[in-house]
Amino acid sequence: MIEFGGTIYYIDLEAMDKTVNKELPSGDIKTKELKTYLDENGKIVSAEIYEHTTERTAEVSAAKYDFIRLLLEIVMDDDPDETDATLGPDRILDKTPLSYRIAFNTLLKYGILKEEE
């Protein structure tokens, strides 16, 4: 958990998972493959059709994953010795670099960084 301005925050891994995983339709993926056999003259002798069914798996958006990882690195690399916890999170954010404020607010907005209740 992250203490920031006297408030404890944590990283919600479920929210991060929902953010980086692409929405995919449910069901299996079916593919067909046509294999033809030719004689020495290049004429089709026979043909076979193969059908493959595979279970649909989750896909991760690499761009979102990398960006969220970068935002988390920015927030996690903060030096707590430079802040006064009695100021509260809003006042402390005013004294941080723009990159930190954007990272912190973006993680809060997407529910990846949550305040402990």
N, C-alpha and C positions, 0 to 999 in steps of 0.2 A: 504494500500500500504506500501511497505517496502522501506525505504531509506537506501541505502548501498553504501558507497563510493561516495556520491554525486549523485547517480543514483537512481531513484525510480523504484521499482519492485512491481508487483502484482501477485496474485495467480489466474491462469486461471482455473476456475472450470470446464469448458467444456473440456479442455485438460486432467484434472484429471479424469473426467468421462469416457472419451475415453480410458484412460490408464488402469483403474481398471475394466471396464466392459468387459466381455468375448464376443468374436465374436460368434454370434449364427446364424444359418440359419433362414430365415424368414419362416412364416407359422405357422399353428397350430400343436399341438401335439395330435395325435390320439392314444388311447389305447383301447384294447379289453380285456374283462374279461369274462371268461367262468364259469358259476355257474351250478353245477350239483346237482340233488336231488336223493338220494338213498333210497331204501326201507329198511326194517329191516334186509334183508339178504345181504345188501351191493351192490345190483344190481342197475344200473342207471335206474331211473324211467323217468326223463326228464332232459333237459339241456337248459340253456338260455345263449345267448351271449349278453353282454352289450358293447356298444361302447361309449367311452367318448372322447369329443373333448375339449381341453383347449387351450387358447391363450398362445403363447410362450412369456415368460417374460425375461427381462434382468437378467443376472447372474453376480454377482460381484466376481472378483478374490480376495478372502480374503487375500491371501499372498501379492499381490500387494498393496491392500488397506492398510494393516498394515504397510508395508514397507514405503509407501509414507507418511503415517501419522507420522511415526518415523522420516523420513527426514524433514518433515515440523516442527516437534517439535524441532529438532536440530537447524534449521535455525531461528525459532521464539524465541528460548531461548537465542539468542545472546545478549550480553550486549553492547548497542551502546555507552556507555560512554568510553569504552576502545579503540575506533577507531577514527582516524582522517579522516573526510570526504574528505579532500583535497587531500588525497593520491590516490583516485580513486579505483574502485572495485578490479582491478587486484592486486594492491599493498597491499590492505587490506586483500585480500584472502591469500596472502603469510604469513601473520602474524596470521592467525587463525589456530585452531587445524585441524588435518587431517580429523576428523569426520565431521567438519563443511564444509570443502572444498569439500569433496565427496558429502555431502548432497546438497549443493548449486549447484554444477556442474551437478549432476544427475537431479535435479529439472529443471534446465535450459535446459538440453539436451532433456528431455521429454516434454518441453513446458509448464510445470505446473507453473514454475516461469518465468515471462516475464518482460522485460524491458519496462517501459512506454515510449512511443514515443512522 
